[in-house]
Amino acid sequence: MYDLLIKNGIVVDGTGAKRQYADVAVGGKRIAKIAPVIDAPAKKVISADGLFVTPGFIDVHSHADSLVVKKNDSQNFLRQGITTQFMGQCGSSPVPFEEKAHRRDKEAMTPEAYEDMKAKLSTPTAFMKAAEAQEYSLNPCFLIGHKGLRVKALGYGDEAPTDAQMGVMKSILNEAMEAGYFGYSTGLVYAPSVYAKTDELIELAKELTKYDGIYASHIRGEGIHVEDAVSEAIAIGAAAKIRVLVSHLKVLGDINKGKGAKLLKLIDDANKRGERVYADQYSWDGSSAHLIWQIPPKYLTKGVDGAIEILKDTSVRKKIEDETFNDLEHFEASMCYSGYDKTLISAAPGCPQYVGKTLAEIAKEKGITPFDAYCEVVIDTKGDATGIYINQDITDISTIMSHPYVFCGCDALDYHYKDPETVGSGHPRSNATFTKRLEIIRDLGLNSAEFAIAQMTGTPAEKLGFAERGLLKEGMYADICVFDWKTVGPTCDYMHPYRPNKGISYVIVNGEIVVDHDVMTGARPGMLIKPVR
């Protein structure tokens, strides 16, 4: 007897091969049989008449690392079909522990719980030990962030590291790789990683060579400098002979429209040379980041608290504003391409009056300049406010989405269930990046369903090294999504980011149903994934 039998589905197996009508049987955690007809008893039978049966989706760009210490249920990811996540992107991971980054946790947790979390995040080895002991609803795997390495070695200063400081970073990085991380990531628009020169990043990347690791990078610029920034990421991987994953590949601003094709040529040319270069993308035209990171990095050498003190000085604000919007040769902020009227406050801890409004609207309400409104939001929220910056064009989005080596990534945190009619307080990519991608590919006719599914499952699994995942194949782990190709898509938007998806019927992780028609079952069958070396 099988544990689960999916009957009469349209199987799209993740290889790019043509769809076929077939039954899929699951025994334990794995796919036991795929055949045109399986006439056998099963503990649970799913009727998939008219529905696609595909591998579970792989989110290659996640910021949900906290699930290791907080036992989050990942509902916003699972309900869009995701079964595996690659965490620790944009240079930001919880290890090594940084006290300032957890000030709100310290306020909310008991002293005992806080100290327990601190211990689990103290070193890569401690983190991975905690990760092995935790229960999950999906399958996590991890990168370690460059930010934590640099803060541990030399703080937030903008100087180049000494040999001794490089030794500290290399030691932590090697410990992480031995513990089971896949590689390291950078966020080269965020302090202190923004201060790192290319040679520093290459020297660290070479520590990954013996592990065949991955270098993932939020590159230095996504507007006028985007070609140079992608080229730098490729060069770092080439120097270390390791794989490169360019984070949330995009083109910001109307003045840069059309550069998407040039970026893809850089990636294609690198792969033709025998290098291994890939990218990820979310499916929305608005980027997102904390507001504090929108000013030039020279104001962040003393961290967020130091930057806030600078912004309190009204005499320097005009200078900072001018540098932010006009000195793009040195720093490109997402906000400079969206402008104040398309910078929407999505989260403002302690200040709900700002949520769901643009900086232009807040300025008008207060009778102040838009940059003063920016400063007040940052100061009032102690640097924790997040913005959505609507700054991309569908032409470049669809061009980039059409490339087989551009995978899908939510670039998001996980969160507990929220009222679908909640206004603001999040980005729709958190719960609808994959359904939005399917909708765009289908409705714009960019490519076949088989291509779209392979891009989200089998190809990233193969290229990034997620063994025994990403395909519907006998013997593989039974990570499965059952959905309606004709109707799948989001119902959320920037003002209502928590509205549910359409068309997702079942999500199965390691043979257990975790989502049944948009309802979480409470099952936690997820497995920690480590690289096979």
C-alpha positions as CSV (number, residue, x, y, z in Angstrom):
1,M,0.0,0.0,0.0
2,Y,1.2,3.5,-0.9
3,D,1.1,6.3,1.5
4,L,-0.2,8.8,-1.1
5,L,-1.5,8.4,-4.6
6,I,-2.1,11.3,-6.9
7,K,-4.5,10.3,-9.7
8,N,-5.1,11.5,-13.2
9,G,-2.7,14.5,-13.1
10,I,-0.9,16.3,-15.8
11,V,2.7,15.6,-14.9
12,V,5.3,18.2,-15.6
13,D,8.4,16.6,-14.2
14,G,10.8,19.5,-13.9
15,T,13.2,18.4,-16.7
16,G,11.6,20.6,-19.4
17,A,10.1,17.4,-21.1
18,K,6.6,17.5,-22.5
19,R,3.8,17.0,-20.0
20,Q,2.1,13.7,-19.7
21,Y,-1.0,12.3,-18.0
22,A,0.0,10.0,-15.2
23,D,-0.5,8.9,-11.6
24,V,2.1,9.5,-9.0
25,A,2.5,7.2,-6.0
26,V,4.5,8.1,-2.8
27,G,5.9,5.7,-0.3
28,G,7.4,7.3,2.8
29,K,9.4,10.4,1.9
30,R,10.0,9.4,-1.7
31,I,8.3,9.0,-5.1
32,A,7.6,5.3,-5.5
33,K,6.1,5.1,-8.9
34,I,5.0,7.2,-11.9
35,A,2.9,5.5,-14.5
36,P,-0.1,6.2,-16.8
37,V,-2.3,4.3,-14.4
38,I,-1.5,3.0,-10.9
39,D,-4.2,0.7,-9.7
40,A,-3.2,0.1,-6.1
41,P,-4.5,1.0,-2.7
42,A,-3.2,4.1,-0.8
43,K,-3.7,5.6,2.6
44,K,-4.6,8.9,0.9
45,V,-5.8,9.5,-2.7
46,I,-5.7,12.9,-4.4
47,S,-7.8,13.5,-7.5
48,A,-5.8,15.8,-9.8
49,D,-8.1,15.8,-12.8
50,G,-7.2,18.8,-15.0
51,L,-4.4,19.8,-12.6
52,F,-0.7,20.0,-13.1
53,V,1.4,17.8,-10.8
54,T,5.0,19.2,-10.6
55,P,8.0,19.2,-8.3
56,G,7.7,21.5,-5.4
57,F,9.1,24.9,-6.2
58,I,12.6,25.9,-5.1
59,D,13.0,29.4,-3.7
60,V,16.7,30.2,-4.3
61,H,16.6,33.6,-2.5
62,S,15.2,33.7,1.0
63,H,15.7,35.7,4.2
64,A,13.9,33.2,6.5
65,D,16.9,32.0,8.4
66,S,15.2,32.8,11.8
67,L,13.2,29.6,11.4
68,V,16.1,27.8,12.9
69,V,15.6,29.5,16.3
70,K,11.9,30.5,16.1
71,K,10.2,27.4,14.6
72,N,8.3,29.4,12.0
73,D,5.7,27.5,9.9
74,S,6.7,29.1,6.5
75,Q,3.1,29.4,5.6
76,N,3.5,32.3,3.2
77,F,6.0,30.3,1.2
78,L,4.3,27.0,1.2
79,R,1.0,28.4,0.1
80,Q,2.6,29.5,-3.1
81,G,4.0,26.0,-3.8
82,I,7.6,26.4,-2.4
83,T,9.1,23.3,-0.8
84,T,12.8,24.2,-0.6
85,Q,14.5,27.5,0.3
86,F,18.0,28.8,-0.1
87,M,18.6,31.2,2.9
88,G,21.2,33.7,4.0
89,Q,21.1,35.9,0.9
90,C,22.3,39.6,0.3
91,G,25.2,39.2,2.8
92,S,22.8,39.0,5.7
93,S,22.6,35.9,7.8
94,P,22.2,35.5,11.6
95,V,25.7,34.1,12.2
96,P,27.9,35.4,13.6
97,F,25.6,36.9,16.2
98,E,25.4,40.7,16.3
99,E,23.7,42.2,19.4
100,K,22.5,45.4,17.7
101,A,20.6,43.4,15.0
102,H,18.5,41.7,17.7
103,R,17.5,44.6,19.9
104,R,13.8,44.0,19.2
105,D,14.2,40.3,20.0
106,K,15.8,41.3,23.2
107,E,12.8,43.5,24.1
108,A,10.3,40.8,23.2
109,M,11.9,37.6,24.6
110,T,12.6,36.4,28.1
111,P,16.3,36.7,29.1
112,E,16.6,32.9,29.1
113,A,15.1,32.6,25.6
114,Y,17.3,35.4,24.3
115,E,20.5,33.8,25.7
116,D,19.5,30.5,24.1
117,M,19.0,32.1,20.7
118,K,22.3,34.0,21.1
119,A,24.1,30.7,21.8
120,K,22.6,29.0,18.7
121,L,23.7,31.9,16.5
122,S,27.2,32.3,18.0
123,T,29.1,30.3,15.4
124,P,28.3,28.4,12.2
125,T,28.8,25.1,14.0
126,A,26.3,26.1,16.7
127,F,23.8,27.3,14.1
128,M,24.0,24.2,12.1
129,K,23.6,22.0,15.2
130,A,20.5,24.0,16.0
131,A,19.3,23.7,12.4
132,E,19.7,19.9,12.5
133,A,17.5,19.7,15.7
134,Q,14.7,22.0,14.5
135,E,11.5,20.9,12.8
136,Y,10.4,22.5,9.5
137,S,7.5,22.7,7.2
138,L,9.8,22.9,4.2
139,N,13.4,22.1,3.3
140,P,16.0,24.8,4.3
141,C,19.6,25.2,3.2
142,F,22.0,28.0,4.0
143,L,24.6,30.6,2.9
144,I,26.6,32.6,5.4
145,G,26.5,36.4,4.9
146,H,29.6,38.6,4.3
147,K,28.1,41.3,6.6
148,G,28.5,39.1,9.7
149,L,32.0,38.1,8.8
150,R,33.1,41.8,8.3
151,V,31.3,43.0,11.4
152,K,33.0,40.3,13.5
153,A,36.4,41.1,12.0
154,L,36.5,44.9,11.8
155,G,33.0,46.3,12.6
156,Y,31.3,48.9,10.4
157,G,34.4,50.7,9.4
158,D,35.0,51.5,5.7
159,E,38.7,50.5,5.8
160,A,40.3,47.5,4.1
161,P,40.8,44.5,6.4
162,T,44.3,43.8,7.6
163,D,45.8,40.3,7.1
164,A,44.7,39.4,10.7
165,Q,41.1,40.6,10.0
166,M,41.0,38.6,6.8
167,G,42.1,35.6,8.8
168,V,39.1,36.1,11.1
169,M,36.7,36.2,8.2
170,K,38.3,33.2,6.5
171,S,38.3,31.2,9.7
172,I,34.5,31.7,10.1
173,L,33.8,31.0,6.5
174,N,35.7,27.8,6.5
175,E,33.9,26.7,9.7
176,A,30.6,27.4,7.9
177,M,31.6,25.3,4.9
178,E,32.7,22.4,7.1
179,A,29.4,22.7,9.0
180,G,27.2,22.4,5.9
181,Y,26.7,25.8,4.4
182,F,26.6,26.1,0.6
183,G,28.7,29.2,0.3
184,Y,28.7,32.9,1.1
185,S,26.6,35.9,0.0
186,T,27.2,39.6,-0.2
187,G,25.0,42.7,-0.1
188,L,27.2,45.2,-1.8
189,V,24.9,48.2,-1.3
190,Y,24.6,47.6,2.5
191,A,27.0,48.6,5.1
192,P,29.5,47.3,5.9
193,S,29.7,45.0,2.8
194,V,29.5,48.0,0.6
195,Y,33.0,49.0,1.7
196,A,34.6,45.7,0.5
197,K,36.7,45.9,-2.6
198,T,36.7,43.2,-5.2
199,D,40.0,41.8,-4.1
200,E,38.7,41.2,-0.6
201,L,35.6,39.4,-2.1
202,I,37.8,37.2,-4.3
203,E,40.2,36.3,-1.5
204,L,37.2,35.1,0.5
205,A,35.7,33.3,-2.5
206,K,38.9,31.3,-3.0
207,E,38.2,29.8,0.4
208,L,35.2,28.1,-1.2
209,T,37.1,26.6,-4.1
210,K,37.9,23.3,-2.3
211,Y,34.2,23.0,-1.4
212,D,32.9,23.9,-4.9
213,G,30.9,26.5,-3.1
214,I,28.6,29.2,-4.3
215,Y,29.1,33.0,-4.3
216,A,25.7,34.8,-4.2
217,S,25.7,38.5,-4.5
218,H,23.3,41.5,-4.2
219,I,25.5,43.4,-6.6
220,R,26.8,47.0,-6.3
221,G,24.3,48.7,-8.6
222,E,21.2,47.8,-10.5
223,G,20.8,51.0,-12.6
224,I,23.5,52.9,-14.5
225,H,26.2,50.5,-13.0
226,V,24.3,47.3,-13.4
227,E,26.5,45.9,-16.2
228,D,29.7,46.6,-14.3
229,A,28.1,45.1,-11.2
230,V,27.2,41.9,-12.8
231,S,30.6,41.7,-14.4
232,E,32.2,42.0,-11.0
233,A,30.2,39.1,-9.6
234,I,31.1,37.0,-12.6
235,A,34.8,37.9,-12.2
236,I,34.8,36.9,-8.5
237,G,33.4,33.5,-9.3
238,A,35.8,33.0,-12.2
239,A,38.8,33.9,-10.0
240,A,37.8,31.3,-7.4
241,K,36.5,28.8,-10.0
242,I,33.1,28.6,-8.1
243,R,29.5,29.0,-9.0
244,V,27.9,32.5,-9.0
245,L,24.3,33.4,-8.3
246,V,23.4,37.0,-9.1
247,S,20.7,38.1,-6.7
248,H,17.3,39.4,-7.8
249,L,18.6,40.4,-11.3
250,K,16.8,43.5,-12.4
251,V,17.1,46.9,-14.1
252,L,16.2,50.0,-12.1
253,G,14.8,53.2,-13.6
254,D,13.4,54.4,-16.9
255,I,16.7,55.7,-18.0
256,N,18.2,52.2,-17.9
257,K,15.3,50.4,-19.6
258,G,16.4,47.7,-22.0
259,K,19.6,46.7,-20.2
260,G,18.1,43.3,-19.3
261,A,19.2,41.7,-22.6
262,K,22.8,43.0,-22.0
263,L,22.9,41.4,-18.6
264,L,21.8,38.1,-20.0
265,K,24.5,38.2,-22.6
266,L,27.1,38.7,-19.8
267,I,25.7,35.6,-18.2
268,D,25.6,33.6,-21.4
269,D,29.2,34.6,-22.4
270,A,30.4,33.5,-19.0
271,N,28.8,30.1,-19.3
272,K,30.2,29.7,-22.8
273,R,33.7,30.2,-21.3
274,G,33.0,27.3,-18.9
275,E,32.1,29.4,-15.9
276,R,28.9,28.7,-14.0
277,V,26.8,31.8,-13.6
278,Y,23.1,31.9,-12.7
279,A,20.7,34.5,-11.3
280,D,17.5,34.8,-9.4
281,Q,14.5,37.1,-9.8
282,Y,11.3,38.0,-8.1
283,S,8.3,38.7,-10.2
284,W,7.3,42.2,-9.1
285,D,8.2,45.7,-10.3
286,G,8.9,47.1,-6.9
287,S,12.1,46.4,-4.9
288,S,12.2,46.5,-1.2
289,A,14.7,47.3,1.6
290,H,15.0,49.2,4.8
291,L,14.7,53.0,4.3
292,I,18.0,53.5,6.2
293,W,20.0,51.9,3.4
294,Q,18.8,54.5,0.8
295,I,21.4,57.1,1.8
296,P,25.1,56.9,0.7
297,P,27.1,54.4,2.7
298,K,29.6,56.9,4.0
299,Y,26.9,57.9,6.5
300,L,26.6,54.4,7.8
301,T,30.2,53.8,9.0
302,K,29.0,53.8,12.6
303,G,26.0,51.6,11.9
304,V,22.3,52.3,11.8
305,D,22.3,54.2,15.1
306,G,25.1,56.5,13.9
307,A,23.2,57.2,10.7
308,I,20.1,58.1,12.6
309,E,22.0,60.6,14.7
310,I,23.3,62.2,11.4
311,L,19.8,62.4,10.0
312,K,18.6,64.2,13.1
313,D,20.8,67.1,12.1
314,T,18.6,69.1,9.8
315,S,21.5,71.2,8.6
316,V,23.0,68.3,6.6
317,R,19.8,66.9,5.2
318,K,19.9,68.9,1.9
319,K,23.4,67.7,1.3
320,I,22.5,64.0,1.9
321,E,19.4,64.3,-0.3
322,D,21.5,65.8,-3.1
323,E,24.1,63.0,-2.9
324,T,21.4,60.3,-2.7
325,F,19.6,61.5,-5.9
326,N,22.3,63.0,-7.9
327,D,25.7,61.3,-7.2
328,L,24.8,58.0,-8.8
329,E,28.4,57.4,-9.8
330,H,29.2,56.5,-6.2
331,F,26.0,55.0,-5.0
332,E,22.7,53.9,-6.5
333,A,19.8,53.7,-4.1
334,S,16.5,52.1,-5.1
335,M,14.7,55.2,-3.9
336,C,16.5,57.4,-6.4
337,Y,14.9,55.4,-9.2
338,S,11.4,55.3,-7.7
339,G,11.2,58.9,-6.4
340,Y,9.2,60.0,-3.4
341,D,5.9,59.4,-5.1
342,K,6.7,55.7,-5.8
343,T,8.3,54.9,-2.5
344,L,5.7,53.2,-0.4
345,I,6.2,52.5,3.3
346,S,5.5,48.8,3.8
347,A,6.5,48.4,7.4
348,A,7.1,50.9,10.2
349,P,7.4,49.2,13.6
350,G,5.9,51.4,16.3
351,C,4.5,53.9,13.7
352,P,1.5,52.4,11.9
353,Q,0.4,55.8,10.7
354,Y,3.1,55.6,8.0
355,V,2.2,52.2,6.6
356,G,0.6,52.1,3.2
357,K,1.6,55.7,2.3
358,T,4.2,57.1,0.0
359,L,6.9,59.5,1.2
360,A,5.2,62.1,-1.0
361,E,1.9,61.6,0.8
362,I,3.5,61.7,4.3
363,A,5.3,64.9,3.3
364,K,2.1,66.5,2.2
365,E,0.2,65.5,5.3
366,K,3.0,66.9,7.6
367,G,3.6,70.0,5.5
368,I,7.3,69.2,5.1
369,T,9.7,68.3,2.3
370,P,9.7,64.6,1.1
371,F,13.3,64.1,2.3
372,D,12.4,65.5,5.7
373,A,9.5,62.9,5.7
374,Y,12.1,60.2,4.9
375,C,14.2,61.3,7.8
376,E,11.3,61.4,10.2
377,V,10.1,57.9,9.2
378,V,13.6,56.5,9.7
379,I,14.1,58.3,13.1
380,D,10.6,57.5,14.4
381,T,11.1,53.8,13.6
382,K,14.7,53.6,14.9
383,G,15.8,52.6,11.4
384,D,13.4,49.7,11.1
385,A,11.1,51.1,8.5
386,T,10.9,49.3,5.2
387,G,10.1,50.8,1.8
388,I,8.8,49.4,-1.5
389,Y,10.4,51.2,-4.5
390,I,8.4,50.9,-7.7
391,N,11.2,51.3,-10.2
392,Q,11.2,48.5,-12.8
393,D,9.7,48.0,-16.2
394,I,7.8,44.9,-17.4
395,T,10.0,44.8,-20.6
396,D,13.1,44.0,-18.6
397,I,11.2,41.9,-16.1
398,S,9.9,39.6,-18.9
399,T,13.2,39.5,-20.8
400,I,15.1,38.4,-17.7
401,M,12.3,35.9,-16.8
402,S,12.7,34.2,-20.1
403,H,16.2,33.0,-19.5
404,P,16.6,29.4,-18.4
405,Y,19.3,30.2,-15.9
406,V,17.3,32.9,-14.1
407,F,15.6,31.1,-11.2
408,C,12.9,32.3,-8.9
409,G,13.4,33.8,-5.5
410,C,11.0,35.6,-3.1
411,D,13.7,37.7,-1.4
412,A,11.5,37.7,1.7
413,L,11.1,36.8,5.3
414,D,8.5,34.4,6.5
415,Y,5.7,35.5,8.7
416,H,2.7,34.1,10.6
417,Y,-0.8,34.2,9.1
418,K,-2.2,37.7,8.7
419,D,-5.6,39.0,7.8
420,P,-5.7,39.1,4.0
421,E,-7.2,42.6,4.1
422,T,-4.3,44.1,6.1
423,V,-3.1,47.3,4.5
424,G,0.6,47.4,3.8
425,S,3.1,46.0,6.3
426,G,4.7,43.8,3.7
427,H,5.7,43.1,0.1
428,P,3.5,40.8,-2.0
429,R,6.6,38.9,-3.1
430,S,6.6,37.4,0.4
431,N,3.6,35.2,-0.5
432,A,3.1,35.4,-4.3
433,T,6.4,35.5,-6.2
434,F,6.0,32.0,-7.7
435,T,2.3,32.4,-8.6
436,K,3.0,35.8,-10.1
437,R,5.8,34.3,-12.2
438,L,3.6,31.6,-13.5
439,E,0.9,34.1,-14.3
440,I,3.3,36.4,-16.2
441,I,4.8,33.5,-18.2
442,R,1.4,32.2,-19.0
443,D,-0.5,35.4,-19.8
444,L,2.3,37.1,-21.8
445,G,3.1,33.8,-23.6
446,L,6.8,34.1,-22.7
447,N,7.4,30.3,-22.8
448,S,5.8,27.0,-22.2
449,A,4.6,25.7,-18.8
450,E,7.3,23.0,-19.1
451,F,10.0,25.7,-19.3
452,A,8.6,27.7,-16.4
453,I,8.4,24.6,-14.1
454,A,12.0,23.5,-15.0
455,Q,13.2,27.0,-14.2
456,M,11.6,26.8,-10.8
457,T,12.5,23.2,-9.9
458,G,14.8,20.9,-11.8
459,T,17.3,23.4,-13.2
460,P,18.1,25.2,-9.9
461,A,18.3,21.9,-8.1
462,E,20.9,20.6,-10.5
463,K,22.9,23.8,-10.8
464,L,23.0,24.7,-7.1
465,G,23.4,21.2,-5.8
466,F,20.2,20.3,-4.1
467,A,20.6,16.6,-4.4
468,E,17.5,14.4,-5.0
469,R,15.2,17.4,-5.3
470,G,13.6,19.3,-8.1
471,L,12.3,16.4,-10.3
472,L,9.3,14.1,-10.3
473,K,11.2,10.9,-10.7
474,E,11.0,7.6,-9.0
475,G,13.3,7.5,-6.0
476,M,13.5,11.2,-5.6
477,Y,12.2,13.0,-2.5
478,A,8.4,13.6,-2.8
479,D,8.3,17.4,-2.9
480,I,5.2,18.0,-5.1
481,C,2.9,20.8,-6.0
482,V,-0.6,20.3,-7.5
483,F,-2.1,23.3,-9.1
484,D,-4.3,24.7,-11.9
485,W,-2.2,26.1,-14.6
486,K,-5.1,28.0,-16.1
487,T,-6.0,29.9,-13.0
488,V,-2.8,30.0,-10.8
489,G,-1.8,33.5,-9.8
490,P,-1.9,36.1,-7.0
491,T,-4.8,38.2,-5.7
492,C,-2.5,40.4,-3.6
493,D,-1.0,43.8,-4.5
494,Y,1.2,46.4,-2.8
495,M,-1.6,47.7,-0.7
496,H,-2.9,44.3,0.3
497,P,0.2,42.0,0.3
498,Y,-1.4,39.2,2.3
499,R,-4.3,38.3,0.0
500,P,-4.2,34.6,-1.0
501,N,-3.1,32.9,-4.2
502,K,-5.4,31.3,-6.7
503,G,-5.0,27.8,-8.1
504,I,-2.7,26.0,-5.6
505,S,-4.5,22.8,-4.5
506,Y,-1.9,20.8,-2.7
507,V,1.7,21.2,-1.5
508,I,3.6,18.1,-0.4
509,V,7.0,18.0,1.3
510,N,8.8,14.8,1.7
511,G,5.7,12.8,1.1
512,E,3.4,14.7,3.5
513,I,0.7,17.1,2.6
514,V,1.5,20.5,4.2
515,V,-1.1,22.6,2.3
516,D,-4.5,21.4,1.4
517,H,-6.4,24.0,-0.7
518,D,-4.7,27.0,0.9
519,V,-5.0,25.6,4.4
520,M,-1.9,24.6,6.4
521,T,-2.2,21.1,7.8
522,G,0.3,21.6,10.5
523,A,2.7,18.9,9.3
524,R,6.4,19.6,9.7
525,P,8.1,17.0,7.4
526,G,10.9,19.4,6.2
527,M,14.5,18.3,6.1
528,L,17.7,20.3,6.4
529,I,19.7,20.2,3.1
530,K,23.5,20.2,3.1
531,P,25.7,20.1,0.1
532,V,26.9,16.7,-1.1
533,R,30.7,16.8,-1.2
